[in-house]
């Protein structure tokens, strides 16, 4: 009798749960209950002084609204809109007034830890040296693409994307804002080993609009940390080989390699690096047209390939970076010495400093300054240049 009563009670409970489950509106759950909304504001003042050209300054405010649904039958969607207001459009400063969709894609969480996305999306691979989002600029670089990522094997991430359009940082109507592509990106990284993280990649870029950006690149990368008492040593080593692809008018082969080593002690750190974007005997140099270029080869952005000497001679970048954290303030100082890989061109030097202070969970303020000088005359990068940025950011 007691067992019968218990069975009835369990059955009644299960029935009630089933009825409650059936009463849940999956659309309401996905689009309202489980959805996420984020708002960001980034206010920036930038001053650029290029010797013998001009000094310009600009204040911009970017507002970003991001909405992501919850899952419904393993499907979800994300939409992100950016708006930038500016005191003026200055040709020496790469931020412009615009309102546009920064991201808009549908995602699917498939079996075996597989994530697929279709639409306009952010693609950030490894350290963004080859494929990134140029997140420092107010107008981010995003990709119209189909991508799939799998993490079924512990420590292993396999990624593939087919890109048919690159939404670049330049303004609409400039002729540089979009590049049609027929590009394949493959990246596999493994971090299951104690002292090393390994990456291998194949980037087959076919740029329909700018044939000179069409390249095939194959590379490997290794990074790691080693702890010894209070000291933490870190290192990186990378090698890649590149050749022309698609309708690129120049037939060439060039190498890339980078070596770096650093040490951290408590709140202080230092790192030295040596990076070479090689040249094929002055015909053409190794390029990274989808990279977050501002993060490499100096903050003054003197080597955004395309001008005389920026491309064909290659770049050798020897640099030193020192960091510190003091009372919540993040400090960084860096120095670069640039030389050509081909020929004997002194490509100048740059030093830079930055300070960032995050506070109250949602806010941060930052100052950054960089100064470039000392290059041989007669090249696109020759003019001495100073740049200053003041930034306030809020995220909710």
Residue pairs with C-beta under 8 A, 6 or more apart in sequence:
26 72
26 73
27 72
29 70
29 72
30 69
30 70
30 71
30 72
30 76
31 69
31 70
33 70
34 69
34 70
34 71
35 67
35 68
35 69
35 70
36 66
36 67
36 68
37 65
37 66
37 67
38 64
38 65
38 66
38 395
38 396
39 63
39 64
39 65
39 66
39 395
39 396
40 62
40 63
40 64
40 66
40 393
40 394
40 395
40 396
41 61
41 62
41 63
41 64
41 393
41 394
42 61
42 62
42 64
42 138
42 391
42 392
42 393
42 394
43 59
43 60
43 61
43 391
43 392
43 393
44 59
44 60
44 61
44 62
44 95
44 138
44 389
44 390
44 391
44 392
45 57
45 58
45 59
45 388
45 389
45 390
45 391
46 57
46 58
46 59
46 60
46 93
46 95
46 387
46 388
46 389
46 390
47 55
47 56
47 57
47 387
47 388
48 55
48 56
48 57
48 90
48 92
48 93
48 385
48 386
48 387
49 55
49 385
49 386
49 387
50 92
50 383
50 384
50 385
51 383
51 384
51 385
52 383
53 92
53 383
54 92
56 90
56 91
56 92
56 93
57 90
57 93
58 86
58 87
58 88
58 89
58 90
58 93
58 95
59 86
59 87
60 84
60 85
60 86
60 87
60 95
60 138
61 84
61 85
61 86
62 82
62 83
62 84
62 138
63 82
63 83
63 84
64 80
64 81
64 82
64 83
64 102
65 80
65 81
66 78
66 79
66 80
66 103
67 78
67 79
67 80
68 76
68 77
68 78
68 79
69 76
69 77
69 78
70 76
71 109
74 108
74 109
74 110
75 106
75 107
75 108
75 109
76 106
76 107
76 108
76 109
77 105
77 106
77 107
78 103
78 104
78 105
78 107
79 101
79 103
79 104
80 101
80 102
80 103
80 104
81 99
81 100
81 101
81 102
82 98
82 99
82 100
82 101
82 102
82 138
82 139
82 140
83 98
83 99
84 95
84 96
84 97
84 98
84 99
84 138
84 139
85 97
86 95
86 96
86 97
89 96
89 97
89 171
94 137
94 169
94 170
94 301
95 137
95 138
95 139
96 138
96 139
96 170
96 171
97 171
98 139
98 171
98 172
100 172
101 120
102 120
102 140
102 142
102 167
103 119
103 120
103 121
103 122
103 142
104 119
104 120
105 117
105 118
105 119
105 120
105 121
106 117
106 118
106 119
107 115
107 116
107 117
107 118
108 115
108 116
108 117
109 115
110 116
112 150
112 152
113 150
113 151
113 152
114 148
114 149
114 150
114 152
115 148
115 149
115 150
116 146
116 147
116 148
116 149
117 145
117 146
117 147
117 148
118 145
118 146
118 147
119 144
119 145
120 142
120 143
120 144
120 145
120 167
121 142
121 143
121 145
121 147
122 133
122 140
122 142
122 143
123 131
123 132
123 133
123 142
123 143
123 145
123 147
123 161
123 163
123 185
124 131
124 132
124 133
124 292
125 131
125 132
125 159
125 185
125 187
125 201
126 187
126 189
126 199
126 201
126 221
127 295
128 291
128 292
128 295
129 238
129 258
129 288
129 291
129 292
129 295
129 296
130 201
130 203
130 217
130 219
130 240
130 288
130 290
130 291
131 185
131 187
131 203
131 290
131 291
132 141
132 290
132 291
132 292
132 295
133 140
133 141
133 142
133 292
134 140
134 141
134 169
134 292
134 293
134 294
135 292
136 292
136 294
136 295
137 169
137 294
139 169
139 170
139 171
140 169
141 166
141 167
141 168
141 169
141 290
141 292
142 167
143 161
143 163
143 165
143 166
143 167
144 163
144 164
144 165
144 166
144 167
145 161
145 162
145 163
145 164
146 161
146 162
147 159
147 160
147 161
147 162
148 159
148 160
148 161
149 157
149 158
149 159
150 157
150 158
150 159
151 157
151 158
154 192
155 190
155 191
155 192
155 193
156 188
156 189
156 190
156 192
157 187
157 188
157 189
157 190
158 187
158 188
159 185
159 186
159 187
159 188
160 184
160 185
160 186
161 184
161 185
162 183
162 184
162 185
163 181
163 183
163 184
163 185
164 180
164 181
164 182
164 183
165 178
165 179
165 180
165 181
166 178
166 179
166 181
166 207
166 290
167 177
167 178
168 176
168 177
168 178
168 179
170 176
170 177
171 177
178 209
179 207
179 208
179 209
179 210
179 213
180 207
180 208
180 209
181 205
181 206
181 207
181 208
182 206
182 208
182 246
183 203
183 204
183 205
183 206
183 207
184 202
184 203
184 204
185 201
185 202
185 203
185 204
186 201
186 202
186 203
187 199
187 200
187 201
188 199
188 200
188 201
189 197
189 198
189 199
189 200
190 197
190 198
190 199
191 197
191 198
195 224
195 225
195 226
196 222
196 223
196 224
197 222
197 223
197 224
198 220
198 221
198 222
199 220
199 221
199 222
200 219
200 220
200 221
201 217
201 218
201 219
201 220
201 221
201 240
202 216
202 217
202 218
203 215
203 216
203 217
203 290
204 216
204 217
204 245
205 213
205 214
205 215
205 216
205 217
205 245
205 246
205 289
205 290
206 214
206 245
206 246
207 213
207 214
207 246
207 289
208 246
210 289
211 246
211 247
211 248
211 249
212 248
212 249
212 250
213 248
213 287
213 289
214 244
214 245
214 246
214 247
214 248
215 242
215 243
215 244
215 245
215 248
215 287
215 289
216 242
216 243
216 244
216 245
217 240
217 241
217 242
217 256
218 240
218 241
218 242
219 238
219 239
219 240
219 241
219 256
220 238
220 239
220 240
221 236
221 237
221 238
222 235
222 236
222 237
222 238
223 234
223 235
223 236
223 237
224 234
224 235
225 232
225 233
225 234
226 232
226 233
226 234
226 235
227 233
230 265
230 266
231 263
231 264
231 265
232 263
232 264
232 265
233 261
233 262
233 263
233 264
234 261
234 262
234 263
234 264
234 271
235 260
235 261
235 262
236 258
236 259
236 260
236 261
236 273
237 257
237 258
237 259
237 260
238 256
238 257
238 258
239 255
239 256
239 257
240 255
240 256
240 257
240 286
241 253
241 254
241 255
241 256
242 253
242 254
242 255
242 256
242 286
242 287
243 251
243 252
243 253
243 254
244 250
244 251
244 252
244 284
250 283
250 284
252 280
252 283
252 284
253 280
254 277
254 278
254 279
254 280
254 284
254 285
254 286
254 314
255 276
255 278
255 286
256 275
256 276
256 277
256 278
256 286
257 275
257 276
257 278
258 273
258 274
258 275
258 276
259 273
259 274
260 271
260 272
260 273
260 274
261 271
261 272
262 269
262 270
262 271
262 272
262 321
263 269
263 270
263 271
267 324
267 325
267 326
268 322
268 323
268 324
268 325
269 321
269 322
269 323
269 324
270 320
270 321
270 322
270 323
271 320
271 321
271 322
272 319
272 320
272 321
273 317
273 318
273 319
273 320
273 321
274 316
274 317
274 318
274 319
275 296
275 297
275 315
275 316
275 317
275 319
276 314
276 315
276 316
276 317
276 341
277 285
277 286
277 287
277 288
277 314
277 315
277 316
277 317
277 341
278 285
278 286
278 314
278 341
279 285
279 286
279 312
279 313
279 314
279 340
279 341
279 342
281 342
282 312
282 313
282 342
282 343
283 312
284 311
284 312
285 305
285 311
285 312
285 313
285 314
285 315
285 341
285 342
286 314
287 305
287 311
289 305
293 301
293 303
293 304
294 301
296 317
297 303
297 315
297 317
297 336
297 338
298 317
298 336
298 338
298 350
298 352
298 370
298 372
299 350
299 352
299 368
299 370
299 387
300 350
300 352
300 370
300 371
300 372
300 385
300 386
300 387
302 310
302 348
302 350
302 372
302 375
302 381
302 385
303 310
303 315
303 338
303 347
303 381
304 310
305 311
306 380
307 379
307 380
307 381
308 378
308 379
308 380
309 340
309 345
309 347
309 378
309 379
309 380
309 381
310 379
310 380
310 381
312 342
313 340
313 341
313 342
313 343
313 345
314 340
314 341
314 342
315 338
315 339
315 340
315 341
315 347
316 338
316 339
316 340
316 341
317 336
317 337
317 338
318 336
318 337
318 339
319 334
319 335
319 336
319 337
320 334
320 335
321 332
321 333
321 334
322 332
322 333
322 334
323 330
323 331
323 332
324 330
324 331
324 332
325 331
328 357
328 358
328 359
329 355
329 356
329 357
330 355
330 356
330 357
330 358
331 353
331 354
331 355
332 353
332 354
332 355
333 351
333 352
333 353
334 351
334 352
334 353
335 349
335 350
335 351
335 352
336 349
336 350
336 351
337 349
338 346
338 347
338 348
338 349
338 350
338 375
339 345
339 346
339 347
340 347
345 376
345 379
346 374
346 375
346 376
347 375
347 376
347 379
347 381
348 372
348 373
348 374
348 375
348 376
348 381
348 382
349 372
349 373
349 374
350 370
350 371
350 372
350 373
351 370
351 371
352 368
352 369
352 370
352 371
353 368
353 369
354 366
354 367
354 368
354 369
355 366
355 367
355 368
356 364
356 365
356 366
356 367
357 364
357 365
357 366
358 364
359 365
362 394
362 395
362 396
363 392
363 393
363 394
363 395
364 391
364 392
364 393
365 391
365 392
365 393
366 389
366 390
366 391
366 392
366 393
367 388
367 389
367 390
367 391
368 388
368 389
368 391
369 386
369 387
369 388
369 389
370 386
370 387
371 384
371 385
371 386
371 387
372 381
372 384
372 385
372 386
373 384
373 385
374 384
375 381
375 382
376 382
